[in-house]
Amino acid sequence: GVPDAVLADAGFEPDTRPRARKGSSRRSPSSRGRRVSTEEIREHVRSRTAPFTLKDVAGGLGGSPMTIRKAVEDLVAAGEVERLGPVPDYRGRGRAPVQYRTKA
């Protein structure tokens, strides 16, 4: 917030870089999934017949990763969904995602 003339008199070059706006986010609004309730996620998961990952649910329905995780973990605790463990033969970066399956 110091005027450029004062900085120049002190021997500093003025900063010409663009400044970020206050309250701006690094993440663009389009990178977030659409707003989805935990009940919508539960219904979507209950309708699945094949094993799935949390990323599969996000791709098919939308929603934030934490909301999806909470809804699926609630179904696991209720005994409606079974946690199968890491995806076998996973070749991607990082840890293998966890697979789940609805109980019939």
N, C-alpha and C positions, 0 to 999 in steps of 0.2 A: 503494500500500500504506500510505499515511499515514492514520491515523484521522481521521474527519470532525471530531471535536472540536478536534484540533490544527490542521486546515486552517481551521476557523472562527475560532480564536483568532488565526491569522496573517492573517485578513482575506480568505481565499479561500472561495468557495462550494464545497461538496462536489460532485463529479461524479456525477450521477445516471444517466448514460447506461449502457445495458447493455454489458457487456464481452464480447468474443469469447473463446471458450474456446481454451485453448492447443492447438495442433495442428489446429484446425478449418480447413476449406477453404472458399474462396469458392464453389467449384463443387459443385453437388449431385451425388451419385453417379449419379443418373438421367440426367444430361446427358452422361455418357460412354458410348461404344459398348460393346457386350459384348466380352469378351476373345476375340480371334481370332488364330490363329497366322499367320505369313507363308505357310505352306504352304496353309492354307485360302483365303487371299486369292489366291494364285497359281492354285489350281484354279478359283476363282470367275471370275477374269479370263480364264483359258484357255477357259471355257465361253461367254463373251460373243461375240456375232456382230456387234453394232452398235458404232459408236464410243462411247466412254465417258469420263467424267471421274473423278477420284479421289472426288468427292462421290457419284457414282453407285454406286461400289463400296461406300462407307460406308453408303449408304442401303439397299443390297441385302443387305449382309452384316454390317455393324457393324465394330468395330475402331477403333483410334486413327488419326488422320491420318498420324502419322509411320510407323506400321507399314504402312499401306496404301501410302504413298509409297515406302517401302523395297522392298516386295514388287514393286510395279509397275516401279520403276527396275531391279530385278534382272532382271525379264523383258525389259525394253528392252535391257539389256546382253547378255542371252543371245540376243537376236535374235528372241524370240517375240512381242514387242509392238512396235508402231511408234508413235512420238510424232508426232502430226499437227499440233500447234501450238495456238494459242489458238482458243477456240470462235468461229466466225464470227458476226457480228451480235449479240454479247453486249451486253445492255442493263442488266445489274445493276450494283451498286456495286463499285468497285475494279477490279482487273485481271481480265481474262477468264481463266477456268480453262483448263487445257490438256486437249486431247482425245487419247485413245489409241485404238488399234485392234489387235486380235490379228491376227497374220499367218497366213494359211491355207496 
